[in-house]
Structures are given as C-alpha cells and as structure tokens.
Amino acid sequence: MIHLLHALPGTELRVAAASIRHRLGRVLRLDAGAALVLCDGQGGTQPVRWTGHGFEPTGPVETAPAPDPQIALGVALLKGPRFDWMVEKATECGAARLTPLLLDHGVVRERAGAERAQRWQALADAATEQCGRRYRALVAAPTTLESWLAEQGPGDVLVCDERPGGQPLHVAAAGRSGRIALLVGPEGALSESERCRVADLVHVTLGPHVLRAETAAIAAVAIVRIASIPRDSARLDTPL
C-alpha cells in the first residue's frame, strides 16, 4: 500500500523505497510514462504516471466507500501452506479481516503461528494489489476462540457447521449490513467444549458436502459477498 499525498498533477512523488523501484522497474519492467493507479488501502486511489524514479499524479485522489458488509473471518490455524493459500484467496474474495484461531483440534503451535503473521499480512497485501481492492485486508495475530468471540458484536457471528440443520449461509447473510463474522473450524471440527461456547449463535451450512477448512473459509467469504449484492443490480460484475 502507498500513502497518497494528494499531490497536484505535474508534481513528482519520489519513491524512497528501493524495493518498490526494483519491483516496478526490474520485475514489472515498466517503462517511463506507464500509467498506474496508486491505492492507499483505505479507499483512496490516484491515477499516476511512472517516471522511472517516482510517480507523477495525472488526476485527483478519489475515495470509494468501504464494502458493506465488512467480513471478519475467524478460521482455524492450518498446517503448512494451506493457510497461506487461504489468506490469499479469502482476501481476493473480499474478507476485511482474517484471524487465525488456536482451537482444540488444531495442529499448529501458537509460537509457529505468531512467527508467520508477518508473512500472512504480506500475502494479503499482494492479493489486495493483484485483484484491485481499494481497502486493505488485515491479518491479525493468532488468538483463542474466546478472545475472537469477544471482539465480535452481538448477533454478528455465523458459525459454519458441517453438521446438518444449519441455515443456508446465503439466506442468513442476505440483507445484513455493517459487519459479519464467519467462524470456520479445523479439519477435526470444533471440540465439544467449543461447540458449547457457540451453541447460541447462528449456525449456517455451505451445502451438502464436507469441505476442507481452507475451502470452507474461501467459499463462506464468497457466498457472503455475493449475497450482499442488491437483487436489483443490473450487472453481475459489481465490484466486490
């Protein structure tokens, strides 16, 4: 993400970070004069021209409203690259905040999860840039189920449950605004004590098939985002 300075057209914004200059000039091989759009991760964008050393604004800063609803995803910390992949794809689908959860049936140690937090944020930032999002997805440090639930508002949490009887997620999410928190458990499902903690929350289903945890997380975010598109929208490619 790049902080927008609201500079006037014709004023060059010099790039101090060598890593950004290297990526634009060496990796992306942009020629001087290439048109780009800068994003600050908070809804602001500005058209610019790459000069080879910095950015020359070619238009005013514009700010888009934040997506509604804001999707907070709490998902069991997974082993190996699967959580990395989930962070990337959930960001592309529209999650606003992702929180790794240390659950009873999880297999990843707390220390190992904390050490990977910076990498997950970097993956989310890259995915944000790749898919053209205007708002940055934030990845929190691993935490417990109790702590995550305490951060959510009353009535915000939807528990993705592999057991039958849950309400279809697209029905539960339709018409909601503000914030939706999605809880996705580990491969071995929530423990009995964890189920007791969420027994009074809204339980939802993603369909008849049992999904892997990372698949369920991505599918849940996508379903909520699609369910939030107004029914009278004339376009199917409404920006997420």
Buried (B, 14 or more C-beta within 10 A) or exposed (E): BBEBBEBEEEEBBEBEEEEEBEEBBEEEEBEEEBEBEBBBBBBBBBBBBBBEEBBBBBEEBEEBEEBEBBBBBBBBBBEEEBBBBBBBBBBBBBBBBBBBBBBBEBEBEBEEBEEBBEEBBEBBBEBBBEBEBBBBBBBBBBBEBEBBBEBBEEEBBBBBBBEEEBBBBBEBBBEBEEBBBBBBBBBEBBBEEBBEEBEEBBBBBBEEEEBEBBBBBBBBBBBBBBBBBEEEEEEEEEEB
